[in-house]
Amino acid sequence: MDALTITSVSKKFDNRIAVDDISLSVHRGEMFALVGPDGSGKTTTIRMLCGIVKPTSGDLRILGFDVQKQKDDVKRRIGYLSQKFSLYGDLTIDENIEFFAEIHGVYNYHARRDELLEFTRLTQFRDRLAEKLSGGMKQKLALACTLIHTPDIIFLDEPTTGVDPVSRRDFWKVLSALLKTGITIVMTTPYLDEAERCTRVALMDAGKILMTDSPANLKKVMNGEVIELVCSNIRGSFSLLKKFSLVKEVQAFGDRLNIVLNSSQNDMQKIIQYLNSNSISVSDWRVVKPSLENVFISLLSDRK
């Protein structure tokens, strides 16, 4: 049995279609990511799976239970960390976990709380008020509160948005360790580098799922080649290449550019000549493996 299944699900808000006839399944024990721009339907999908938002049509099941008809069975088996997860700032770490334990009907929670505090490395801060925690520590406390009733599946809605890079890394270490316990993790993220760590990824846009597969397999569908280009004037090169017909996409990364071409063998000499004619010299270039971001942008471009 899959951890969850979504079959022909749509959601409309007035005249706006937020989720448009999507179907997918998530296997037990995997880390699955929904990726897409703001407004693509990621959060609405998560909220429907948690029973917070009712679908306009279609079927949603968690571990075989109907999300709409068997809400109590579903609630006992899931944890949900929303984008606006509200900790109680005037309560300590210990008291916040205690509060959420009681909400879930878990009263013999002390051993579980100690285990989660050790797991998230918050034990030494357990008497600190939540309002005094850093952003990363708040997210780890929110995760501990989500896990206090030992769910089979957890839903994380952009859990590291607004968190500094070091805290993001620490949070991902916790998730990786958590995955080894056999729990299923379903998350949304705007960070495609995070999605690359997941077992499988669903790329969403305008309420539709464009493609679902492992990060490695998604990269195989990349339309074109990605070229890393080092040249004398990055800003000027970026502006010029944005307007050059052979270049399908261009992105700046510090002191170099990534461009997407149909064929480096056929097109790179023309690119170099074009830049040279505009007083820009190319010191180095190489073909690099595409990222999920390259794939996603390519898919979106193909839809236009």
PAKEZA-531302 format. One line per 4 residues: number of its first residue (from 0); their letters; for each residue x, y, z of N, C-alpha, C. Coordinates in Angstrom, 2 decimals. Layout:
N
NUM	A	X:Y:Z:X:Y:Z:X:Y:Z ~ ...
END
This chain:
304
0	MDAL	0.83:-1.20:0.00:0.00:0.00:0.00:0.87:1.25:0.00 ~ 0.52:2.24:-0.84:1.24:3.50:-0.87:0.92:4.33:0.37 ~ 1.81:5.25:0.70:1.55:6.14:1.82:0.36:7.05:1.53 ~ 0.28:7.52:0.29:-0.87:8.34:-0.10:-1.10:8.22:-1.59
4	TITS	-2.35:8.46:-1.99:-2.70:8.50:-3.41:-3.63:9.69:-3.66 ~ -3.41:10.33:-4.76:-4.26:11.43:-5.24:-4.76:11.03:-6.62 ~ -6.07:11.00:-6.78:-6.66:10.54:-8.04:-7.60:11.60:-8.60 ~ -7.20:12.20:-9.73:-8.04:13.17:-10.46:-8.58:14.27:-9.55
8	VSKK	-7.71:14.88:-8.77:-8.13:15.89:-7.79:-8.03:17.30:-8.38 ~ -9.09:18.06:-8.19:-9.11:19.47:-8.57:-9.64:20.30:-7.41 ~ -9.22:21.56:-7.37:-9.73:22.49:-6.38:-9.92:23.86:-7.01 ~ -11.15:24.38:-6.89:-11.47:25.71:-7.40:-11.80:26.64:-6.24
12	FDNR	-11.30:27.85:-6.30:-11.68:28.91:-5.38:-12.40:29.98:-6.20 ~ -13.72:30.05:-6.06:-14.54:30.93:-6.91:-14.30:30.55:-8.38 ~ -13.74:31.45:-9.15:-13.51:31.15:-10.57:-12.06:30.76:-10.86 ~ -11.25:30.65:-9.82:-9.83:30.33:-10.01:-9.57:28.86:-9.74
16	IAVD	-8.88:28.20:-10.67:-8.51:26.80:-10.50:-7.13:26.74:-9.85 ~ -7.10:26.30:-8.58:-5.83:26.23:-7.85:-5.10:24.92:-8.13 ~ -5.86:23.83:-8.23:-5.30:22.51:-8.54:-6.16:21.91:-9.64 ~ -5.50:21.45:-10.70:-6.22:21.10:-11.92:-6.03:19.62:-12.30
20	DISL	-6.90:18.76:-11.78:-6.98:17.36:-12.19:-5.62:16.65:-12.07 ~ -5.09:16.62:-10.85:-3.80:15.98:-10.64:-3.96:14.57:-10.08 ~ -3.03:13.71:-10.40:-2.97:12.36:-9.85:-1.52:12.02:-9.55 ~ -1.28:11.43:-8.38:0.06:10.95:-8.04:-0.03:10.04:-6.83
24	SVHR	1.03:9.30:-6.60:1.12:8.46:-5.41:2.50:8.65:-4.79 ~ 2.56:8.50:-3.46:3.82:8.59:-2.73:4.01:7.27:-2.01 ~ 5.19:6.68:-2.18:5.47:5.39:-1.57:5.85:5.55:-0.10 ~ 5.63:4.51:0.66:6.01:4.55:2.06:7.53:4.69:2.21
28	GEMF	7.94:5.50:3.16:9.36:5.62:3.47:10.16:6.50:2.54 ~ 9.49:7.20:1.62:10.26:8.08:0.74:10.09:9.54:1.14 ~ 11.00:10.36:0.65:10.90:11.81:0.82:10.48:12.37:-0.53 ~ 9.30:12.95:-0.57:8.69:13.39:-1.82:8.52:14.90:-1.78
32	ALVG	8.88:15.59:-2.87:8.79:17.05:-2.91:7.85:17.52:-4.00 ~ 7.00:18.48:-3.65:6.22:19.24:-4.62:6.94:20.55:-4.84 ~ 7.31:20.82:-6.09:8.12:21.99:-6.40:7.41:22.83:-7.45 ~ 7.43:24.13:-7.25:6.82:25.02:-8.24:6.81:26.45:-7.73
36	PDGS	6.53:27.40:-8.59:6.50:28.81:-8.18:5.30:29.08:-7.27 ~ 5.27:30.26:-6.66:4.13:30.66:-5.86:2.87:30.61:-6.72 ~ 1.79:30.09:-6.15:0.54:30.00:-6.89:0.40:28.79:-7.78 ~ 1.36:27.86:-7.69:1.31:26.68:-8.56:0.39:25.59:-8.03
40	GKTT	-0.05:25.69:-6.77:-0.96:24.70:-6.20:-0.35:23.78:-5.17 ~ 0.91:24.01:-4.79:1.61:23.13:-3.86:0.93:23.10:-2.48 ~ 0.76:24.29:-1.91:0.19:24.37:-0.56:-1.25:23.89:-0.53 ~ -2.02:24.21:-1.55:-3.40:23.74:-1.61:-3.44:22.22:-1.64
44	TIRM	-2.54:21.60:-2.38:-2.47:20.13:-2.43:-2.18:19.54:-1.06 ~ -1.20:20.12:-0.36:-0.86:19.65:0.99:-2.05:19.81:1.93 ~ -2.71:20.94:1.86:-3.84:21.21:2.76:-5.02:20.29:2.47 ~ -5.19:19.90:1.22:-6.24:18.93:0.90:-5.89:17.56:1.47
48	LCGI	-4.62:17.18:1.37:-4.20:15.88:1.90:-4.35:15.81:3.41 ~ -4.23:16.95:4.08:-4.37:16.99:5.54:-5.83:17.17:5.97 ~ -6.75:17.28:5.01:-8.16:17.43:5.35:-8.56:18.83:5.75 ~ -7.68:19.81:5.54:-7.96:21.20:5.90:-8.82:21.88:4.84
52	VKPT	-8.54:21.56:3.59:-9.28:22.10:2.45:-9.98:20.95:1.73 ~ -11.24:21.14:1.41:-12.01:20.10:0.73:-11.80:20.21:-0.78 ~ -11.49:19.11:-1.45:-11.32:19.17:-2.90:-12.65:19.42:-3.61 ~ -12.59:20.05:-4.75:-13.79:20.23:-5.56:-14.21:18.91:-6.19
56	SGDL	-13.22:18.11:-6.57:-13.48:16.79:-7.14:-12.26:15.91:-6.96 ~ -12.47:14.59:-7.07:-11.36:13.66:-6.99:-11.30:12.93:-5.66 ~ -10.30:12.08:-5.51:-10.17:11.20:-4.36:-8.78:11.32:-3.75 ~ -8.72:11.48:-2.41:-7.45:11.54:-1.69:-7.46:10.48:-0.60
60	RILG	-6.37:9.70:-0.53:-6.29:8.65:0.48:-4.93:8.67:1.16 ~ -4.97:8.51:2.48:-3.77:8.41:3.30:-3.73:7.02:3.90 ~ -2.73:6.21:3.53:-2.61:4.84:4.02:-3.91:4.06:3.84 ~ -4.58:4.33:2.73:-5.82:3.64:2.41:-7.07:4.29:2.95
64	FDVQ	-6.94:5.26:3.86:-8.11:5.93:4.46:-8.54:7.12:3.60 ~ -9.84:7.25:3.41:-10.40:8.37:2.67:-10.25:9.64:3.50 ~ -9.57:10.64:2.95:-9.27:11.86:3.71:-10.54:12.58:4.14 ~ -11.58:12.55:3.32:-12.81:13.26:3.65:-13.74:12.45:4.56
68	KQKD	-13.78:11.15:4.36:-14.75:10.33:5.10:-14.18:9.70:6.36 ~ -12.86:9.63:6.48:-12.24:8.98:7.64:-11.19:9.92:8.26 ~ -11.65:11.12:8.59:-10.74:12.17:9.04:-10.01:11.82:10.33 ~ -10.69:11.18:11.26:-10.05:10.83:12.53:-8.93:9.82:12.32
72	DVKR	-9.16:8.84:11.44:-8.12:7.84:11.14:-6.91:8.50:10.48 ~ -7.19:9.47:9.60:-6.12:10.18:8.92:-5.34:11.06:9.90 ~ -6.07:11.79:10.74:-5.45:12.73:11.67:-4.45:12.04:12.59 ~ -4.77:10.82:13.03:-3.88:10.11:13.94:-2.57:9.70:13.28
76	RIGY	-2.57:9.63:11.95:-1.42:9.08:11.23:-0.55:10.12:10.53 ~ -0.95:11.39:10.62:-0.18:12.42:9.93:0.27:13.52:10.88 ~ 1.33:14.21:10.48:1.77:15.44:11.13:1.88:16.52:10.07 ~ 1.59:17.75:10.44:1.56:18.84:9.47:2.29:20.05:10.02
80	LSQK	3.33:20.48:9.31:4.06:21.69:9.65:3.77:22.70:8.54 ~ 2.93:23.68:8.85:2.49:24.64:7.83:3.50:25.76:7.67 ~ 3.31:26.57:6.64:4.18:27.73:6.42:4.12:28.70:7.60 ~ 2.95:28.79:8.23:2.74:29.74:9.32:2.53:29.01:10.64
84	FSLY	3.34:27.97:10.85:3.24:27.20:12.09:3.43:28.14:13.28 ~ 2.49:28.12:14.20:2.50:29.06:15.32:2.95:28.40:16.61 ~ 4.17:28.71:17.01:4.63:28.34:18.34:4.11:29.39:19.33 ~ 4.07:29.02:20.57:3.64:29.97:21.59:4.87:30.58:22.24
88	GDLT	5.10:31.85:21.90:6.33:32.51:22.30:6.53:32.62:23.80 ~ 5.42:32.65:24.57:5.55:32.78:26.02:5.62:31.43:26.72 ~ 5.74:30.34:25.92:5.95:29.01:26.48:7.37:28.56:26.16 ~ 7.93:27.73:27.02:9.26:27.19:26.76:9.18:26.09:25.69
92	IDEN	10.34:25.61:25.28:10.40:24.49:24.34:9.63:23.30:24.91 ~ 9.91:22.95:26.16:9.21:21.83:26.81:7.70:22.04:26.82 ~ 7.28:23.23:27.17:5.85:23.51:27.29:5.15:23.50:25.94 ~ 5.82:23.97:24.89:5.23:23.90:23.55:4.98:22.46:23.13
96	IEFF	5.98:21.60:23.34:5.83:20.19:22.97:4.71:19.55:23.80 ~ 4.67:19.87:25.08:3.61:19.34:25.96:2.23:19.75:25.45 ~ 2.11:21.01:25.05:0.83:21.52:24.55:0.37:20.74:23.32 ~ 1.28:20.53:22.37:0.90:19.83:21.14:0.68:18.34:21.38
100	AEIH	1.36:17.79:22.35:1.11:16.39:22.73:-0.32:16.23:23.21 ~ -0.77:17.15:24.06:-2.12:17.05:24.61:-3.18:17.30:23.54 ~ -2.88:18.18:22.58:-3.80:18.38:21.46:-4.05:17.07:20.72 ~ -2.99:16.26:20.57:-3.09:14.99:19.85:-3.48:13.84:20.77
104	GVYN	-3.83:14.14:22.02:-4.26:13.08:22.93:-3.14:12.19:23.40 ~ -1.90:12.70:23.40:-0.75:11.94:23.89:-0.41:12.47:25.28 ~ -0.65:11.67:26.31:-0.46:12.14:27.68:0.78:11.53:28.34 ~ 1.20:10.38:27.89:2.44:9.78:28.39:3.55:10.10:27.40
108	YHAR	3.87:11.39:27.32:4.72:11.90:26.26:6.16:12.20:26.68 ~ 6.47:12.07:27.96:7.76:12.57:28.46:8.97:11.90:27.80 ~ 8.91:10.58:27.64:10.04:9.87:27.01:10.16:10.28:25.55 ~ 9.01:10.41:24.87:9.01:10.82:23.46:9.55:12.25:23.33
112	RDEL	9.17:13.13:24.24:9.67:14.50:24.19:11.18:14.54:24.37 ~ 11.70:13.78:25.33:13.15:13.75:25.55:13.88:13.22:24.31 ~ 13.29:12.22:23.69:13.88:11.64:22.48:13.92:12.67:21.35 ~ 12.84:13.42:21.18:12.79:14.42:20.11:13.72:15.59:20.39
116	LEFT	13.83:15.98:21.63:14.75:17.07:21.97:16.20:16.67:21.69 ~ 16.53:15.43:22.01:17.87:14.93:21.72:18.09:14.85:20.21 ~ 17.07:14.37:19.51:17.13:14.19:18.07:17.34:15.53:17.35 ~ 16.67:16.57:17.82:16.76:17.89:17.19:17.83:18.78:17.83
120	RLTQ	18.56:18.23:18.79:19.64:18.94:19.50:19.13:20.18:20.22 ~ 17.98:20.06:20.83:17.38:21.17:21.56:17.37:20.94:23.08 ~ 17.91:19.80:23.52:17.82:19.45:24.94:18.35:20.54:25.86 ~ 19.49:21.12:25.51:20.10:22.11:26.40:19.33:23.43:26.42
124	FRDR	18.38:23.59:25.48:17.60:24.83:25.42:16.15:24.64:25.87 ~ 15.84:23.50:26.47:14.45:23.12:26.71:13.70:24.10:27.60 ~ 14.40:24.89:28.43:13.74:25.85:29.31:13.68:27.25:28.71 ~ 14.14:27.38:27.46:14.14:28.70:26.81:12.77:28.99:26.19
128	LAEK	12.30:30.24:26.31:11.03:30.63:25.68:11.16:30.56:24.16 ~ 10.08:30.15:23.51:10.10:30.00:22.05:10.40:31.32:21.35 ~ 9.95:32.44:21.94:10.19:33.74:21.30:11.67:34.14:21.34 ~ 12.46:33.44:22.14:13.88:33.74:22.25:14.74:32.85:21.34
132	LSGG	14.11:31.99:20.57:14.84:31.06:19.71:15.18:31.70:18.37 ~ 16.25:31.21:17.75:16.58:31.63:16.38:15.59:31.01:15.41 ~ 15.62:31.48:14.16:14.69:30.94:13.15:14.86:29.45:12.95 ~ 16.12:29.00:12.89:16.37:27.58:12.69:15.92:26.74:13.86
136	MKQK	16.13:27.24:15.08:15.70:26.51:16.27:14.17:26.44:16.36 ~ 13.51:27.51:15.94:12.05:27.50:15.93:11.53:26.42:14.98 ~ 12.19:26.28:13.83:11.75:25.26:12.87:11.97:23.85:13.42 ~ 13.07:23.65:14.13:13.31:22.34:14.72:12.32:22.05:15.84
140	LALA	11.96:23.07:16.62:10.93:22.89:17.64:9.59:22.59:16.99 ~ 9.28:23.30:15.90:8.03:23.04:15.18:7.98:21.60:14.67 ~ 9.12:21.11:14.20:9.19:19.73:13.73:8.97:18.77:14.90 ~ 9.57:19.04:16.05:9.38:18.19:17.23:7.92:18.14:17.63
144	CTLI	7.24:19.30:17.58:5.81:19.33:17.90:5.00:18.52:16.88 ~ 5.42:18.55:15.63:4.74:17.80:14.57:4.90:16.30:14.77 ~ 6.02:15.89:15.39:6.35:14.47:15.53:5.94:13.86:16.88 ~ 5.40:14.66:17.77:5.20:14.19:19.14:4.24:13.00:19.23
148	HTPD	3.28:12.90:18.30:2.32:11.78:18.36:2.73:10.62:17.45 ~ 3.99:10.62:17.00:4.58:9.54:16.19:3.75:9.24:14.94 ~ 3.62:10.23:14.05:2.85:10.01:12.81:3.60:9.11:11.84 ~ 2.85:8.52:10.90:3.45:7.71:9.84:3.91:8.57:8.67
152	IIFL	3.22:9.70:8.47:3.53:10.62:7.38:3.57:12.03:7.94 ~ 4.57:12.82:7.53:4.56:14.23:7.89:4.55:15.08:6.62 ~ 3.80:16.16:6.69:3.70:17.12:5.60:4.38:18.41:6.03 ~ 5.36:18.84:5.27:6.14:20.04:5.58:5.96:21.05:4.46
156	DEPT	5.35:22.17:4.76:5.07:23.18:3.74:6.13:24.27:3.79 ~ 7.09:24.19:2.87:8.21:25.14:2.79:8.87:25.33:4.15 ~ 9.38:24.27:4.74:9.86:24.33:6.13:11.10:25.18:6.35 ~ 11.89:25.45:5.30:13.13:26.21:5.50:13.08:27.60:4.88
160	TGVD	11.90:28.04:4.43:11.79:29.38:3.87:12.07:30.43:4.95 ~ 12.96:31.36:4.65:13.29:32.40:5.60:14.31:31.99:6.64 ~ 14.84:30.79:6.53:15.83:30.29:7.48:17.23:30.46:6.88 ~ 18.20:30.83:7.70:19.55:31.08:7.18:20.17:29.78:6.66
164	PVSR	21.18:29.88:5.77:21.75:28.69:5.13:22.29:27.64:6.10 ~ 22.91:28.07:7.19:23.45:27.10:8.16:22.31:26.34:8.83 ~ 21.26:27.05:9.21:20.10:26.40:9.84:19.38:25.48:8.85 ~ 19.34:25.89:7.58:18.76:25.02:6.55:19.51:23.70:6.49
168	RDFW	20.82:23.78:6.51:21.65:22.57:6.45:21.39:21.68:7.66 ~ 21.32:22.29:8.84:21.07:21.52:10.06:19.69:20.87:10.03 ~ 18.70:21.61:9.52:17.34:21.07:9.44:17.31:19.86:8.51 ~ 18.07:19.93:7.41:18.11:18.81:6.48:18.82:17.60:7.06
172	KVLS	19.78:17.84:7.91:20.42:16.71:8.61:19.40:15.99:9.47 ~ 18.54:16.75:10.14:17.50:16.16:10.97:16.53:15.36:10.10 ~ 16.12:15.93:8.96:15.20:15.22:8.07:15.81:13.92:7.53 ~ 17.09:13.97:7.19:17.76:12.77:6.67:17.80:11.68:7.72
176	ALLK	18.08:12.06:8.96:18.08:11.08:10.05:16.68:10.55:10.31 ~ 15.69:11.44:10.20:14.30:11.05:10.42:13.84:10.04:9.38 ~ 14.29:10.22:8.14:13.89:9.33:7.06:14.34:7.89:7.33 ~ 15.44:7.73:8.03:15.96:6.40:8.32:15.08:5.62:9.29
180	TGIT	14.15:6.31:9.96:13.24:5.63:10.89:12.06:4.99:10.16 ~ 11.94:5.26:8.84:10.86:4.67:8.06:9.66:5.58:7.84 ~ 9.71:6.80:8.39:8.61:7.74:8.20:8.58:8.22:6.75 ~ 7.41:8.61:6.28:7.25:9.19:4.94:7.20:10.71:5.07
184	IVMT	7.99:11.40:4.27:8.04:12.86:4.32:7.56:13.42:2.98 ~ 6.54:14.27:3.04:6.04:14.96:1.85:6.21:16.45:2.11 ~ 6.90:17.13:1.22:7.20:18.53:1.46:7.02:19.38:0.22 ~ 6.81:20.67:0.44:6.90:21.64:-0.64:8.13:22.48:-0.38
188	TPYL	8.78:22.93:-1.43:9.94:23.78:-1.28:10.13:24.65:-2.52 ~ 10.53:25.91:-2.32:10.88:26.75:-3.46:12.34:26.58:-3.86 ~ 13.09:25.80:-3.06:14.52:25.63:-3.29:14.76:24.33:-4.06 ~ 15.13:24.46:-5.32:15.32:23.27:-6.14:16.55:22.48:-5.73
192	DEAE	17.52:23.12:-5.07:18.66:22.36:-4.57:18.23:21.44:-3.43 ~ 17.20:21.84:-2.67:16.65:20.96:-1.64:15.90:19.79:-2.27 ~ 15.15:20.07:-3.31:14.38:19.02:-3.97:15.29:17.93:-4.52 ~ 16.52:18.28:-4.87:17.45:17.29:-5.40:17.80:16.21:-4.38
196	RCTR	17.56:16.48:-3.10:17.85:15.50:-2.06:16.71:14.51:-1.85 ~ 15.59:14.75:-2.50:14.41:13.92:-2.29:14.44:12.67:-3.17 ~ 13.65:11.67:-2.76:13.56:10.44:-3.53:12.93:10.70:-4.89 ~ 11.80:11.41:-4.86:11.12:11.79:-6.10:10.58:13.20:-5.98
200	VALM	10.34:13.82:-7.13:9.92:15.21:-7.19:8.78:15.34:-8.19 ~ 7.76:16.12:-7.82:6.70:16.49:-8.76:6.85:17.97:-9.07 ~ 7.03:18.30:-10.34:7.16:19.69:-10.77:5.78:20.22:-11.11 ~ 5.36:21.30:-10.43:4.01:21.85:-10.60:4.05:23.25:-11.18
204	DAGK	3.03:23.57:-11.97:2.85:24.93:-12.47:1.38:25.12:-12.82 ~ 0.84:26.25:-12.42:-0.54:26.61:-12.73:-1.53:25.49:-12.38 ~ -1.31:24.85:-11.24:-2.23:23.82:-10.76:-2.06:22.45:-11.36 ~ -1.13:22.30:-12.29:-0.92:21.01:-12.95:0.44:20.42:-12.58
208	ILMT	0.53:19.11:-12.62:1.81:18.44:-12.44:2.42:18.22:-13.82 ~ 3.58:18.83:-14.05:4.23:18.72:-15.35:4.93:17.38:-15.50 ~ 5.55:16.91:-14.41:6.31:15.67:-14.48:6.64:15.21:-13.06 ~ 6.68:13.90:-12.86:7.05:13.33:-11.57:8.07:12.22:-11.79
212	DSPA	9.21:12.31:-11.10:10.23:11.27:-11.21:11.34:11.56:-10.21 ~ 12.34:10.72:-10.20:13.51:10.98:-9.37:14.27:12.16:-9.96 ~ 15.03:12.90:-9.12:15.82:14.02:-9.66:16.73:13.58:-10.81 ~ 17.35:12.41:-10.68:18.27:11.94:-11.74:17.53:11.72:-13.05
216	NLKK	16.35:11.12:-12.99:15.59:10.87:-14.21:15.02:12.15:-14.81 ~ 14.63:13.09:-13.95:14.11:14.36:-14.46:15.17:15.11:-15.27 ~ 16.42:15.00:-14.83:17.50:15.70:-15.53:17.74:15.13:-16.92 ~ 17.33:13.90:-17.13:17.53:13.26:-18.44:16.61:13.83:-19.51
220	VMNG	15.54:14.51:-19.09:14.59:15.05:-20.07:14.95:16.48:-20.47 ~ 16.06:16.97:-19.97:16.47:18.34:-20.28:16.58:18.53:-21.78 ~ 15.92:19.56:-22.28:15.92:19.86:-23.71:17.05:20.85:-24.01 ~ 18.19:20.31:-24.45:19.35:21.15:-24.73:20.51:20.84:-23.81
224	EVIE	21.59:21.59:-23.96:22.80:21.42:-23.15:23.02:22.66:-22.30 ~ 23.54:22.43:-21.08:23.86:23.55:-20.19:25.36:23.82:-20.28 ~ 25.71:25.08:-20.56:27.10:25.48:-20.73:27.47:26.47:-19.62 ~ 28.57:26.19:-18.93:29.11:27.15:-17.97:30.13:28.02:-18.70
228	LVCS	29.91:29.32:-18.62:30.68:30.26:-19.43:31.38:31.27:-18.52 ~ 32.70:31.42:-18.69:33.47:32.42:-17.95:33.94:33.47:-18.95 ~ 33.58:34.72:-18.70:33.93:35.77:-19.66:34.26:37.07:-18.92 ~ 34.68:38.08:-19.68:35.26:39.28:-19.08:34.23:40.24:-18.51
232	NIRG	33.02:40.21:-18.97:31.98:41.15:-18.53:30.69:40.38:-18.31 ~ 30.49:39.92:-17.08:29.34:39.06:-16.80:28.02:39.79:-17.04 ~ 27.91:40.99:-16.50:26.65:41.73:-16.64:26.34:42.05:-18.10 ~ 27.36:42.50:-18.81:27.17:42.81:-20.22:26.85:41.57:-21.04
236	SFSL	27.55:40.47:-20.75:27.30:39.21:-21.45:25.88:38.71:-21.21 ~ 25.44:38.83:-19.96:24.08:38.40:-19.61:23.05:39.14:-20.47 ~ 23.19:40.46:-20.54:22.24:41.27:-21.32:22.26:40.92:-22.80 ~ 23.47:40.71:-23.32:23.59:40.39:-24.75:23.01:39.01:-25.06
240	LKKF	23.34:38.02:-24.23:22.92:36.65:-24.52:21.42:36.45:-24.31 ~ 20.81:37.28:-23.46:19.36:37.21:-23.27:18.63:37.50:-24.58 ~ 19.28:38.28:-25.44:18.64:38.69:-26.70:19.13:37.88:-27.90 ~ 20.07:36.95:-27.67:20.66:36.20:-28.78:19.81:34.96:-29.07
244	SLVK	19.43:34.78:-30.31:18.43:33.77:-30.67:18.88:32.33:-30.38 ~ 20.17:32.05:-30.41:20.64:30.69:-30.17:20.56:30.27:-28.69 ~ 20.46:31.27:-27.81:20.47:31.00:-26.36:19.04:30.82:-25.87 ~ 18.74:29.63:-25.35:17.40:29.33:-24.87:17.16:29.85:-23.47
248	EVQA	18.25:29.98:-22.69:18.14:30.41:-21.30:19.50:30.88:-20.84 ~ 19.53:31.88:-19.97:20.79:32.35:-19.42:20.57:32.73:-17.95 ~ 21.52:32.29:-17.09:21.48:32.59:-15.67:22.87:32.99:-15.21 ~ 22.92:33.95:-14.29:24.19:34.41:-13.75:24.44:33.75:-12.40
252	FGDR	25.67:33.24:-12.21:26.09:32.64:-10.95:27.45:33.22:-10.58 ~ 27.44:34.34:-9.88:28.70:34.96:-9.46:29.53:35.42:-10.64 ~ 30.70:34.78:-10.83:31.62:35.23:-11.88:31.48:34.44:-13.17 ~ 30.35:33.74:-13.33:30.14:32.97:-14.55:28.67:32.91:-14.91
256	LNIV	28.41:32.49:-16.16:27.05:32.35:-16.65:26.75:30.89:-16.95 ~ 25.51:30.51:-16.80:25.01:29.24:-17.34:24.07:29.56:-18.48 ~ 24.34:29.00:-19.65:23.45:29.20:-20.79:23.00:27.83:-21.31 ~ 21.83:27.81:-21.90:21.28:26.58:-22.46:21.22:26.73:-23.98
260	LNSS	21.85:25.78:-24.66:21.88:25.76:-26.14:21.34:24.43:-26.64 ~ 20.90:24.42:-27.87:20.49:23.15:-28.48:21.69:22.22:-28.63 ~ 22.83:22.78:-29.02:24.03:21.97:-29.24:25.27:22.82:-29.05 ~ 26.12:22.45:-28.10:27.35:23.20:-27.88:28.27:23.08:-29.09
264	QNDM	28.27:21.92:-29.71:29.15:21.68:-30.85:28.81:22.62:-32.01 ~ 27.52:22.85:-32.20:27.10:23.70:-33.32:27.08:25.19:-32.99 ~ 26.83:25.50:-31.70:26.50:26.89:-31.38:27.57:27.67:-30.60 ~ 28.49:26.99:-29.90:29.40:27.72:-29.03:30.34:28.66:-29.79
268	QKII	30.80:28.25:-30.96:31.68:29.12:-31.73:30.98:30.41:-32.11 ~ 29.70:30.31:-32.42:28.92:31.50:-32.77:28.72:32.39:-31.55 ~ 28.54:31.76:-30.37:28.39:32.52:-29.14:29.67:33.32:-28.85 ~ 30.80:32.65:-28.97:32.09:33.30:-28.71:32.31:34.46:-29.69
272	QYLN	32.03:34.22:-30.94:32.20:35.27:-31.95:31.28:36.46:-31.67 ~ 30.07:36.17:-31.26:29.09:37.22:-30.95:29.57:38.08:-29.78 ~ 30.08:37.43:-28.73:30.58:38.18:-27.57:31.84:38.95:-27.93 ~ 32.75:38.32:-28.70:33.98:39.01:-29.11:33.66:40.27:-29.92
276	SNSI	32.63:40.19:-30.75:32.25:41.34:-31.58:31.71:42.49:-30.74 ~ 31.35:42.15:-29.47:30.87:43.19:-28.54:31.91:43.46:-27.45 ~ 33.20:43.20:-27.79:34.34:43.50:-26.91:34.33:42.71:-25.61 ~ 33.79:41.49:-25.65:33.78:40.62:-24.48:34.56:39.35:-24.84
280	SVSD	35.55:39.03:-24.02:36.36:37.84:-24.27:35.88:36.68:-23.41 ~ 35.92:35.48:-23.99:35.54:34.26:-23.27:36.81:33.53:-22.86 ~ 37.02:33.37:-21.55:38.25:32.73:-21.07:38.08:31.22:-20.90 ~ 36.85:30.76:-20.72:36.65:29.32:-20.53:35.17:28.98:-20.69
284	WRVV	34.91:27.76:-21.12:33.54:27.26:-21.14:33.57:25.73:-21.09 ~ 32.49:25.15:-20.55:32.39:23.70:-20.48:30.92:23.29:-20.37 ~ 30.63:22.09:-20.83:29.29:21.52:-20.69:29.16:20.98:-19.26 ~ 28.08:21.33:-18.57:27.86:20.86:-17.20:26.53:20.11:-17.12
288	KPSL	26.41:19.30:-16.08:25.16:18.56:-15.89:24.04:19.54:-15.52 ~ 22.84:19.32:-16.06:21.73:20.22:-15.73:21.29:20.06:-14.28 ~ 20.81:21.13:-13.71:20.21:21.10:-12.38:18.69:20.94:-12.54 ~ 18.00:20.68:-11.45:16.54:20.63:-11.51:15.97:21.98:-11.95
292	ENVF	16.65:23.05:-11.55:16.19:24.38:-11.96:16.26:24.52:-13.48 ~ 17.34:24.04:-14.08:17.44:24.06:-15.55:16.29:23.29:-16.19 ~ 16.01:22.11:-15.65:14.95:21.25:-16.19:13.60:21.94:-16.07 ~ 13.33:22.50:-14.88:12.04:23.13:-14.63:11.81:24.31:-15.57
296	ISLL	12.83:25.17:-15.68:12.71:26.34:-16.58:12.51:25.89:-18.02 ~ 13.21:24.81:-18.41:13.06:24.27:-19.76:11.63:23.79:-20.00 ~ 11.07:23.09:-19.02:9.69:22.61:-19.15:8.70:23.76:-19.25 ~ 8.92:24.79:-18.43:8.03:25.95:-18.48:8.14:26.67:-19.82
300	SDRK	9.35:26.77:-20.34:9.56:27.44:-21.63:8.87:26.68:-22.75 ~ 8.92:25.35:-22.68:8.29:24.53:-23.71:6.77:24.66:-23.71 ~ 6.19:25.05:-22.55:4.73:25.17:-22.46:4.23:26.47:-23.06 ~ 5.13:27.45:-23.16:4.71:28.79:-23.65:4.49:28.79:-25.15
END
